[in-house]
Amino acid sequence: MYNLTTKPEVSQMKVQVVESLIQVIWSLAADAQLAILGKILPNISYASSRKLVHFALKGDYFNFLNDELEIYTLKYREAIA
């Protein structure tokens, strides 16, 4: 059986729904925003440092650092080894 959540168009629809909800929340008065965010934020689980490092390495997010020139100190204007 095909899982609907694996379809790209379903994933895109989910993103659009979340973006629409965020716009609605930001359009509310400040006290209403706080009330809603107070209910949402405690339920968000945060990734551990180990998971964040794994995702960063797996996703190649920092590959641009390989293309950087040497890093220099401002004080001595010498390359850092």
C-alpha positions as CSV (number, residue, x, y, z in Angstrom):
1,M,0.0,0.0,0.0
2,Y,1.3,3.5,-0.9
3,N,1.7,5.9,2.0
4,L,0.2,9.3,1.1
5,T,2.7,11.2,3.3
6,T,5.5,10.2,0.9
7,K,4.0,12.0,-2.0
8,P,5.8,15.3,-2.7
9,E,2.5,17.1,-3.4
10,V,1.1,16.0,0.0
11,S,4.2,17.3,1.8
12,Q,4.0,20.6,-0.1
13,M,0.4,20.9,1.0
14,K,1.4,20.4,4.6
15,V,4.0,23.1,4.3
16,Q,1.5,25.5,2.8
17,V,-1.0,24.8,5.6
18,V,1.6,25.4,8.3
19,E,2.7,28.7,6.6
20,S,-1.0,29.8,6.4
21,L,-1.5,29.1,10.1
22,I,1.6,31.1,10.9
23,Q,0.3,34.0,8.9
24,V,-3.0,33.8,10.8
25,I,-1.3,33.7,14.2
26,W,0.9,36.7,13.4
27,S,-2.2,38.6,12.2
28,L,-3.8,38.3,15.7
29,A,-3.5,40.7,18.6
30,A,-0.3,40.2,20.7
31,D,-2.2,38.6,23.6
32,A,-3.8,36.1,21.3
33,Q,-0.5,35.3,19.8
34,L,1.0,34.7,23.2
35,A,-1.9,32.4,24.2
36,I,-1.5,30.3,21.1
37,L,2.3,30.1,21.2
38,G,2.1,29.2,24.8
39,K,0.1,26.1,23.8
40,I,2.3,25.2,20.9
41,L,5.9,25.8,22.1
42,P,5.9,23.4,25.1
43,N,4.9,20.6,22.9
44,I,7.8,21.0,20.5
45,S,10.6,18.5,21.0
46,Y,14.1,19.9,20.3
47,A,16.8,17.8,18.6
48,S,19.8,16.9,20.7
49,S,23.2,18.3,19.8
50,R,24.2,14.9,18.4
51,K,21.2,14.8,16.1
52,L,21.9,18.4,14.9
53,V,25.5,17.5,14.1
54,H,24.3,14.4,12.2
55,F,21.8,16.4,10.2
56,A,24.3,19.1,9.4
57,L,26.9,16.6,8.2
58,K,24.5,14.5,6.3
59,G,22.8,17.4,4.6
60,D,26.2,18.9,3.5
61,Y,25.1,22.3,5.0
62,F,28.6,23.3,5.8
63,N,30.4,22.3,2.6
64,F,30.9,25.9,1.8
65,L,33.6,26.0,4.5
66,N,35.7,23.7,2.3
67,D,35.8,26.4,-0.3
68,E,36.8,29.2,2.1
69,L,40.3,30.7,2.0
70,E,42.4,30.5,5.1
71,I,41.2,32.3,8.2
72,Y,43.3,35.2,9.4
73,T,43.5,36.9,12.8
74,L,42.8,40.6,12.8
75,K,45.5,41.3,15.3
76,Y,48.5,39.6,13.6
77,R,47.1,39.2,10.0
78,E,48.5,35.7,9.9
79,A,46.7,32.5,8.8
80,I,45.4,30.4,11.6
81,A,46.9,26.9,11.3
